[in-house]
């Protein structure tokens, strides 16, 4: 689901599958993760994201976001060009900060925001969006100053967190990349059979080695992670659709109803039909 208004730089995306996020040419795009978690693919590298993370893309740069588990992923988006920025209200240091941070030399950055920074950026985004819809005579002037405050604060936060060093100079170990790739593969293909041999072959690893490091790093075995992803998706379908339970089971990788019922109850404490009934009763 994508929510935007014509000529409005603000928008919202919500998804439970995948979403390709792409900046327009010569334009910056800020994407703030307000809900959910998952993984993203950028230049053949797969990494995880979570609630309160933030992405900054520039000039047609793109990433593919993939839903993980739990609540649907929801992002607030804000697009702008530096040509739109009136820096006359910023001191020399502020103008220098904006010039450095939004130089365009780095076209992709990923921040894991501390709560106070997340709350501040979210509040400024919301305020800018509200002011933009006002029709009062002074609203354009208030918007310009609030917009300037937003990108100044964003740039200051970016320099403090130094995402370039985190993203472009960090030496990801083969082990970290391997586990991230396996998670991504499972989330993308949970409806298919996912034997250990297939997962290991995908990352060119020995099956027993992959099984061992996955459990050591995540705290759960591969089969448990696969079941968790499948059950989370089944719960979403039970909540949002009227599909038959047998169809939901098959679409989530379970070929036998008794097996699906057993695993579902193991993870939720109730049967699929009881879960659907309880959810809809709560929603009334």
Residue pairs with C-beta under 8 A, 6 or more apart in sequence:
1 13
1 14
1 15
2 11
2 12
2 13
3 11
3 12
3 13
3 14
4 10
4 11
4 12
4 77
5 11
8 129
8 132
9 78
9 79
9 80
9 132
10 76
10 77
10 78
10 125
10 128
10 129
10 132
11 76
11 77
11 78
11 79
12 74
12 75
12 76
12 77
13 19
13 21
13 73
13 74
13 75
13 77
14 72
14 73
14 74
14 75
15 65
15 67
15 72
15 73
16 67
16 72
16 73
16 233
16 236
17 66
17 67
18 64
18 65
18 66
18 67
18 188
19 64
19 65
19 73
20 62
20 63
20 64
20 65
21 29
21 31
21 55
21 57
21 62
21 63
21 64
21 65
21 75
21 77
22 29
22 57
22 60
22 61
22 62
23 29
23 57
23 58
23 59
23 60
23 61
23 62
23 79
23 107
24 60
24 79
25 59
25 60
26 59
26 81
27 58
27 59
27 79
27 80
27 81
28 56
28 57
28 58
28 79
28 80
28 81
28 82
28 102
29 55
29 56
29 57
29 58
29 77
29 78
29 79
30 54
30 55
30 56
30 77
30 78
30 79
30 125
30 154
31 54
31 55
31 56
31 57
31 75
31 76
31 77
32 54
32 75
32 76
32 77
32 78
32 118
32 121
32 122
32 125
33 49
33 50
33 51
33 52
33 53
33 54
33 55
33 73
33 74
33 75
34 51
34 74
34 75
34 76
34 122
35 51
35 71
35 72
35 73
35 74
36 51
36 67
36 68
36 70
36 71
36 72
36 73
36 74
37 48
37 49
37 50
37 51
37 68
37 69
37 70
37 73
38 48
38 49
38 65
38 66
38 67
38 68
38 73
38 187
39 46
39 47
39 48
39 49
39 65
39 66
39 68
39 180
39 183
39 184
39 187
40 46
40 47
40 48
40 49
40 55
40 63
40 64
40 65
40 66
40 110
41 63
41 64
41 66
41 184
42 63
42 64
42 108
45 172
45 177
46 177
46 180
46 181
46 183
46 184
47 110
47 180
48 68
48 180
48 183
49 55
49 65
49 110
50 112
52 112
52 113
52 115
52 118
53 110
53 111
53 112
53 113
54 110
54 111
54 113
54 118
54 121
55 63
55 108
55 109
55 110
55 111
56 108
56 109
56 110
56 111
56 154
56 158
56 163
57 63
57 107
57 108
58 102
58 104
58 106
58 107
58 108
59 104
59 107
61 107
61 108
63 108
65 73
65 75
66 184
66 187
66 188
67 73
67 187
68 183
68 187
68 229
69 187
69 228
69 229
69 232
69 233
70 232
72 236
76 122
76 125
78 125
78 128
80 147
80 151
82 98
82 102
84 147
85 98
85 147
85 148
85 151
86 144
86 148
87 94
87 95
87 98
87 148
89 144
89 145
89 148
90 98
90 148
90 152
94 152
97 152
97 155
97 156
97 159
98 151
98 152
98 155
100 155
100 159
101 155
101 158
101 159
102 151
102 155
106 164
106 168
108 167
109 158
109 163
109 164
109 167
110 163
110 166
110 167
111 157
111 158
111 161
111 163
112 161
113 121
113 157
113 161
117 157
120 153
121 150
121 153
121 154
121 157
124 146
124 149
124 150
124 153
125 150
127 146
128 143
128 146
128 147
128 150
131 139
131 142
131 143
131 146
132 139
132 143
134 142
175 213
175 217
176 217
178 203
178 205
178 210
178 213
179 213
179 214
179 217
179 218
181 202
181 203
182 199
182 202
182 203
182 210
182 214
182 222
183 225
185 194
185 199
185 202
186 194
186 199
186 225
186 226
186 229
187 229
190 226
190 229
190 230
190 233
190 252
190 253
191 250
191 251
191 252
191 253
192 253
193 253
194 226
194 253
196 207
196 210
196 211
196 222
197 207
199 207
199 210
199 222
200 206
200 207
200 209
200 210
203 210
210 222
211 221
211 222
214 221
214 222
214 225
215 221
215 222
218 225
220 228
226 253
227 263
227 267
228 267
230 252
230 253
230 254
230 263
231 252
231 263
231 264
231 267
231 268
233 252
234 248
234 249
234 252
234 254
234 260
234 264
234 272
235 268
235 275
237 243
237 248
237 251
237 252
238 245
238 248
238 272
238 275
238 276
238 279
239 276
239 279
241 248
243 251
245 257
245 260
245 272
245 273
245 276
246 257
248 272
249 255
249 256
249 257
249 260
249 272
252 260
254 260
254 263
260 272
261 271
261 272
264 270
264 271
264 272
264 275
265 271
268 275
270 278
